């Protein structure tokens, strides 16, 4: 079937040797722009008029609407005109005038070029020569190795030798390959639209930091340098320099003497290959483990930077970029909170970098519950405090000191039941007007463990049936007391002991009776515990429950339960940290700190995602079977997919900061390094020869 152009007065089609392009997806912005273009000359044309056979010919597009690399390859004979693709956001812009002459196809002229018999003849000669060489070419002995390359340029000028500087230097030319690496300790697939082959396989972005990069085998790459662009004679390319992802190729023609140098990427600030720096940034900013990622790339055969190069880039460039980005965001958050007014409502908790009580680092985080964003984060190394258990209180002190320096007042602080924190807040913050509350989940978790242990004792099995109701009553105690009156919350909690024994009138003035309606029929699914008022009367289960729920420490904590705000967002943030800084891997202080800040940037950008919805607008839910439910299930809403704009912004900042001044980044790195505590392993060092000698001496007796 022949598809004719839908534009007014245009009869072009594939029969007139024009490319025809189907309309883009109706969901895209470009679709509306295509329809508006046609409506300029056809007022009756609407979006409903577009069918699967509706097309616009190439005469209505400018050369800039096509991928420039495809155009150049088409001119050189390496790609047919039918495979020249539009860019992702291409929109028709040329209205044809009524004329007897045949409209000129932009694919025949290229980007800013001129068409003519000479160009056509040269193109045909190159095509014939290319086909001849392709048929007679034997398989090269080179191993197919992956590399990164950008669009092929027809004309290029010889490149000067790289200029060496103090910030970066190329290795010796004889050592061309940066191949050293050492082992160390969620994705969505996209499919191409076969019904619309001229559309790009993947959306192209305008940002030069994320320009399209393709994997090409070395043997196929060198085929691009087998034809001289001047005399069309046979030539052979030669790799003259390689550093990580950077490759420089020399092409020389013995027939006419023409030669040129080609490189697959540009240089940043004189002598830094762009993709080498951006690859380091992409690995770091995405939270990947560097050694594992580089090992995967090497296993695939893709030429990339070495692990030592990555860690050098991380220390000098990527860590200062992350720290600067976080400091800018933190200043904006503080400004926003000052405009909101009122005291801060903070959730605070500490996280260790490793399981158990032998942590190297302790991370204390503060989230402002009104805006659900991380306000401050402090990393404490265990060598800075008496032992690992002191990291939490030290981190809180540093955060509060920072907030006071910013002129911020803490109105409420919600934490777990850490006794060190409770004492310090009582002595230092409460006189300044700070209210200290306990998170209900932490109290309920401890209560559940106590009930599970008691239910295993003789004649106490009924407590297991009552455990969910008792924990729910704990949450209701705080939620039903919005003013946080401690006397009312304590009375409501102690009324539970009467309720489980079918006694619903209480002797507490602040809570004289239960608020539930009469429990009959299906509302009664558990056996009442036998009444008992003392340890000598009543059922064993009731007596055991009373001893658990009437402890002075528990009653004191219940009086401090938080009625409005909890720390569940903080727990979610701590789970997110595992993606960027897993506990099975050890990091340097700055390496750990930078990964924590990446988690902060990710959380602050995605902490308030809406619930995902279907095409009909209904909310989406999922059924989960968590381990703590022990076979039970829960229903959870499915949130929208997270965004990673912060990572793209970091890539832009890294490139711009390096191009502006690499020395400034290194100075910031030196400042950060001087402020970091000394590594734990530097307290005492021994000469390697001495250590090996002692080792061999100790083990020599086993060989006799």
N, C-alpha and C positions, 0 to 999 in steps of 0.2 A: 504494500500500500504506500502511495506517495503522499507525504504530508507537506502541505503548502503553508507558507508563512501567513499568520493571521493578521499581520499589520495591513492597514488600508493602502491600496495601490501597489502592493508587493505580491508578485507571483513567483518568487524564488522557491526552490525546493532542492532536493538532492539531485534532481535531473538537470538543474542548471549549474551543477558543480559547486553548490553552496552547502556549508554546514548548517544543519538545523538543530535547534536546542529546545528540548521539552521544558515546560514550565517547572520551577522548583516546587518543593513541598508547600502545601497550603498553610502549614503551620509556621513557615518562615516569613520574615519581614520582606525578603526579596520577592515573594509571590505577589504581594500587594503592589510593589513598585513595577513589576512586569505588567500587571493588569492596567495600572494607571498610564503606562507608556502607550499601550495599545489604545486606550480610551481617548488619547489626545486627537487621534484621527478617526476613531470609531466610537462614537458616543454610546452606541447600543451594546458595546462589549462590556461584560461584567465578569465577576469571578465565577458565576454559574456557567458562563459560556466556555470555560476552560475544560477540556476533556483530555483523555490520554493521548489524543492525536494532535492536540494544539501545539504548535511550534512557532518559534521566531528564528529567522535565518541569521546567519553570521554577518550579513551586510548592515545590521542594525547595532552591531557592537563595535566598539573601538578596539584597537590593538591592545590597549592597557587592560581590557576585560579578560584577556587570556593569560595563562601562565607563561611568563616570559621564558622560562627554561624550555617549555614545550615548543614555543615559537622558534627559538634558536636551534633546537635540535631538528625541527622540521625543515628549517632553511638549510641545514648542513646535510640533510638526507638521512638522519638517524631516526626520524619519527615521521610517520605519514601525517598528512593534514587532517585526516579523520580522527586522529588521536590527540589533537591539541585541545586541552581542556580549559574550560572557564574557571576563573577563580571563584571562591565560595560565595562572595557577595556581589557578583557581577550583575549589572542591570543594563538593559538596552538603552542607548542614548542617541542613536542616529536615526532621524526621520528622513526617508528617501524623498527626493524631489521627482516629480513626473518628468521623465526623460526617455528618449529612445535608446540611449546607450545603456549597456549592461552595468549594473551597479558593481563597484569594485569590492572584492572580498578582502577584508583586513588580513586574512590568513595568507594571502598571496604576497603581502608587502612586509608583514612582521611589524615589530615595534619600531616605528620611526623609520623603516626602510623603504626602498622604492623597488617596485617590480619592473621587469622588462625582459626582453629576450635573452640578454646576457646572463641575468640572474637565473633564468629558467634553464638555460643550457648548462651553466656551471652546476646547478643543483642536480640536473640529470646525470652529468658526468660523475659527480660525487656519489650519487646513488648507485650507478653502475659499478664504479670502482669499489665501493663499500661492499656490494653484493659479491663481487669477484673475490675480494680479500676474505670475506666471511666464509665462502665456500672452500677456498684453498687453504685457510688458516688451520694449522695443526694445533692441538691442545698444548698450551704452554706448560712448562715444567713448574711454574710458580704455584704455590699453594693458594687457594682461594681464601682470602682473609677479609673480614669485614672492616669497613671504615665508614666514616661519616663524610658526606659530600653535599654541597649545596648546588645550586643550579649551574649548568655548564655555560660558560661565557665563550662567545665565538672569538672575540679579540681580547687579548691581554698583553700587558707590557711586562718586560723582565722585571723581576722583583729584586730590590737591593738586598744585600746580605743582612741578616738580623743584627740589630744593634744590641750589644750586651749592656746591662745595667746592674746595679746593686740589688734591685728587688727581685729580678728573675734572670736566669741565664740559661742558654741552651747547652746541653751536653756536647761532647765532642762529636763531630760529624761521623766519625768512624763507628760510634755507638749510636746507631740511628734509631733503634727500637727501645721504647720505654716499656719493657715487658716484665719487670720485677714485680712479684706479688707474693704474699705469704699468707697461709691459712690462719685463721683466728678462731679463737674460741667462737583490699577488696576491689575486684576489677569487673568491668562490664565489657563484653565483647560487642563489636559493631560489625555489621555485614553490609556489603555493597548492594546497591539497588540495581539489579540486572535489567530492569525495565527502563532505566535512564542512564545508559553507560557514559554519556558525556559529562555527568556530574562528578565532582571530585570524590575520591574515596574517603577523604577525611577533611574536615574543615581547616582551612588555612587561616592562621592568625597574622595580624598585621605587625605584632610586636616582634622585633628582630631577635629578642632573647629566646623566643619559642618558634623561630622560623622552621619550616619543614626540613627535616633531615631524613635521609633514606639510607638504608643499608645496601651496599653494593659490593659484590665480590671483586677482588683485585683483578682477576683475569678480564672481567667485563669492563672495569674501569679503564684498563690499559687499551682496550679496543678503541676508545675515543681518541687516542693519540696515534692511530695508525695511518691517518690521512693528513697530508699537509694542506692547510687552509689557503695556501697561496697558489701552489702549482698542482695540487691534488696528487702529488706523488706519495709513494709509500714511505712512512716514517715509523719510528719506534720510540715510545716514551720510556723514561728512566726515572725511577725514584731517587732523588738526590738528598732528601732530608725527611725525617719523620720524628715526631715527638708526641707520644700519646695518640690523640685523635687527629693531630695535624699531619698533613702529608704535602710534600712539594714535589712536583713532577716537571722534568725538563723534556721538551719535545724539540728535536732538531731534524731538519731535512737536509740530506746530503746533496740533493739535486739542485735546489735553489739557494741553499744556505740560510733559510729562514729558521729561526728558533724562538722559543718562548718558554716561560715558566708559568706553571699553573699551581695554585694552592686551593685546598678544599674549604678554607675558612679564612676569615680576616683576623688581623692581629689587634689586640687591645693594648693601648699605651705602649707602642713600639714592638714589644717582643713576647707578649703573652697570647698564645692561641686561644681564641674566644671559646671554642668548645671544650678545651681542657678546663678552664675556669668554671664554665657553666655546668659541666658534668659534675665537678666537685660540689657546686652549689645545689644541683638537683639531688644528688645523693644525700647531702646533709639536710637540706630543707624538707625533704620527704620523710626523714626519719629512718632511712634504710641503714643497715649495717654495711659499712664501707667495704670491709674485706670480703664479705659474702657477695655483695653486688659486683665487685671487680672480678672475683673468682667466677661468677656466672658469666660475665662478659667474656672473660678469657676462654672459658669452656666453650662458648659459642663461637669463638674465633674472631671476635670484634676487637679491633685495636683500640685501646683505651689507656688512661693514665694508670700509673702504679699506685699501690697503697701508700707508699712514702710521699708521693706527689699530692695525693688527696689530703693526708694529714698536715702537710705543709700549707696547702691552701686553706684548710680548716683553721689552723692556728693563726694565719696571717690575715685572712680575708673574710671567710664566712662567719666565724664567731663574732667579730666586731660588727658585721652587718646585722646579725640577729639581735645582739644586745642593743644596738642603736635603734632598731625598729621597735623593740619592746619598750625602751625608754620613751620614745615618742608616743606610743600608744598609751602607756601608763600616765603620761602627762595629760592626754586628752580625757582619759577616764576620770582623773582627779578634777579636771576643770568641769566635766559634766556633773559630778557629784556635788561640787560647790554650788553649781547653779540650781540643783535640786533642793539643796538646803537640808537642815536637820542633821542629827548625828548619824554616823555610819552604823549599819546593821550587818555584822560580819559573821561568817562561818569560818572557823579555823581548825586545822588538824595537821598532823605531821605524818609523813610517809618515809619509810626507810628504803634504801636502795637495794637491800638484799633481805632474804627471809631470816627470821630469828632476831636475836639481840646483839649480833656482832656486826651491825651495819657500819659501812664506811661513811655514808652520807645520810643526813636527815633533811628532808625537804618540808618546810612549813609554808602552807598556802592559806591565803585569806581571800574569800569570795564575798563580794557585796551582794546580799540577797535581793535587794530591790532591783538591781539591773542584771543580776546573774552573770557577773564577770569577775574574773580573777583580778583583784586589786593589787596584790603584792605577793611575792614569792621569795623565800630566803633559803639558801643552801648552806648547811652547816656541816663541816667535816668533823669527824669524831675526835680528831686531834685538837680541836679548838675548845673542847669541853671535857669534863672528867671522864665520861664514858658515853656510849651511844644513847642511853636513856635520857641524857641531858640535852640532846639535840632539839627536842620539841620546845622546851621552855626557852632555850636560847634563840630559836627561830622566831618565837612569838615576841620576845623582847626586841629583837631587831626590827620586826615589822611595825610594832607599836611606836618605836623610836622614829622610824621613817615617816609614819603618818603624822606624828606630832610635829616633825620638822616641816611638813607640808601644810600645817595649820588645820588638820582634820581631827574631829572629836569622835570617839567611839561611843555610841549610844548603847549598843547591845552586842554581846559576843556569845556565840553558840559554839560549844566544843563538846568533846567526849568527856568522860569522867576522870581525866588525868589529874591526880592529886597535886602534883607540882604546879600545874597550870592553875588549878582552883585556888591554891594558896596565894600564888603571885597576883592573880586578878583580884582576890579579896583584899590584899594589902596595898596594891599599887593602883589599880584601876577603879575599884568601887568607890573610893573617896572622891574620885573625879566625876562620878555620875554614871559609870558604866555598869549595866546590868549583865550578870553572867547567867546563862542558861545552859542546860544539858540537852543534847540531841536525844530524841525518844528512841531512835533505832538502836543506839548503843546501849541504853538502859534495857530495852526489850530483848536484845540479843543476850545479855547477861542473865536476864530473868528466865529466858527459854532454856538455857543450859542448866540452870538450877532446877527447874521443873522436870526436865528430862532425867536428871540424876536422881531426883526424889521419886519419880514414877517407877524406877527400877527396884525400889525397896518393897518389902513385903507389905501387902494390904494397901498399897498406894497406887495401884495401876489406874484407878479412875482419874488421877491427876493428868494423865496423858490426854484423856478426852477433853478435859477442861483447859488445856494449855492454849489453844487458839483463842478461846473466849477471854482468858485472863490477859493475854497480850493485847487483844483488841481493846479491852477495858483500859489498859494503860494508855493507849493512844487516845481513846475517848476522854480520859481524864484531863489531858492537856488541851485537846482540841475544843472541848466544851467549856473551857475556862479562858476566853480570849483575853481577859485582863491579867491573867497569870497570878491570881490570888493564891499564895501557897497554902493557906488554911483550907480553902475550898478544894484544891487538888488533893491534899492529903485526906480529907474526909471522903471524897469520891473514891479514892483508891481503897481505903479501909472498908468501905461499904461492900466491896467485892467479897470479903470473907463471910458476911451475912448472906449475900445473894446466893452463893454456891450451896448454902445450907437451907435454901428456900425461905429465908428471912429477908423481907424487903422493907422493914421499918428499922431505922437506925437511930442511935443516940447522939448523932452529931448535929449540932444546931445549924451548921452551914449546909448540911445535906441530910435532911431528916428521912427521906424515902427515895426508893429507886424511881427513875423517870420513865422506865419502859412500861408498856401496857401489860395487862395480864398475859402470862405465857401459857397457852393451851394448844393442844393439837400438835401441828407440825413445828410450832415454835419450841416445843420441848423435845429435844433429841439427845439429852444427856440425863444420867441419873443424878439426883441431888445427893450431895454428901450428907452423911448423918450429922445432925447438929451437935455441937460441943463447945463449951465455953471455957474449959480449962484443959490442962494437959492430962487430967485424970478422967475426963468425961468426953465422949464423942468419938468419931471414927479416927483411925490412924491417919487417913488421908487428909481430913480436915485439920488435924493437929499439925501435921507436917507442912501443910500449905500455910497455916498461920505463922509457923516459925520462919518460913521463907519470906513471906511478904510483909512481915512486921519488923524486920530488922531496922535498927536505927539508921544505919548508913543508907539503906534503900529508901526509907521514908524521907530522909534528908535530901536525897537526890530527886525524889519525886516532887518536892517543893520547888525545885529549880528547873522542872521540865519546860522546854520552850513551847509556848502555845501556838505561835504563828510560823516561825521559820525553823527549818531543819538543815542538816548538813548533807542531804542526799546529792545535791549538785557537786559538793566537794568530793564525795565518794566516786561520783561519775568521772570527775576530773582526774582523780588518782588512778582510776582504771585506764583512762586515756594515756596516762604517762607510760604505761607498759608498752604501748606501740612505739614510742620514741626512745624510751630508755628501759628496755627489758631488764629484769633483775638477774638474768643469767650472764650478763656481760658487764665487765668492769670498765669504767670510763675515768678519764682524768677530770680534775675539778671543773675546768672550763668546758670540757666536752660534755660533762653531765649538766652543767648549768645551761649551756646552749640548747640542749635537747629538752630540758624542762621548759625553757622559754618558748620553744616551738610548740610544745603541748599547750602552753598558755595562749599563744596566738591562735591555735586551732580551736580551742574551747571558746574563747571570746568571740570568734567569728561564727561558730555553729552551735553555741549553747542554747539558743532560743529558736531552733528550727520548728516549723509548723508540721502538723501531721500530714503525711502523704495522702492524697486522695485519688480515686479512680477517675476515669473520663466522665463519669456521671456525677462526680462531686461527692461521692460517699467516702468517709474516712476509712483507711485501711488498718486492719488489726492482724496480729499474729498470736498464735497459741504457743507458749513456751512451757518446757518442763524442767525448771531449775532444780539443781541438786538439793538445795536446802528444803524443797518441798517434799522430798522423799517419795516421789511418784506422783505428786500433785501437779496441777497445771495452773498457769496464770495467763491472762490475756493482756497483751501490751500493744499500744498503738505503734504503727510504723512511721517513723519520722521521714522527712524528705532527705534526699541524699546530701551529704555534707559538701561544702564548697572549699576550695583550696586557693582562693584569691590571695590569701596572705603569702603563700609560697610563690605565686607568680610575682607579687610585689617584691618579695625578697630577691628574686632573680633579677628584676629590674634594678633594684637598689645596689646589688652586688656589681652589676655591670657598670652602672653610672659612677659608683664610688671608685671603682678601680680605674676607669677611664679618666676620672677627675684627678685622682692622686693615689697611687698605691702606697706611697709613703705615709699618708694620713691613716690608712687602714692599719699599717704595721705599727704606727705609733699608738693607736687605740689598742692594738693587741698587746703591746708592751705594758700599757697601763693596766689592762685586765690581768695580765700575768703577774705583775708586781703586787696586785691586791689579793691574788689567790693565795690560800695557805700552802705551805710546803707539802709535798707529797708525803704520805705515811712511810714510804720506803727509804727516806733519806735521813733517818735518825742515825743510822750506823751503817757504814759501808766497809767492805773488806776487799782487798785486791783479789782479782780473779785467780791469779797463779797461786796465791796462798790458800784460797778456798779449795781449789782443785787438789792441791797437795795434801791438805788435811783429809779430804774425801778419799783419795786413793790410799792414804795411810790407814784410815779406819777400816777400809774394805780389803786391805791386802791380807789380813789374817784369815779370811775365808777362802783364799786361793791356795793356802799352804796345805 
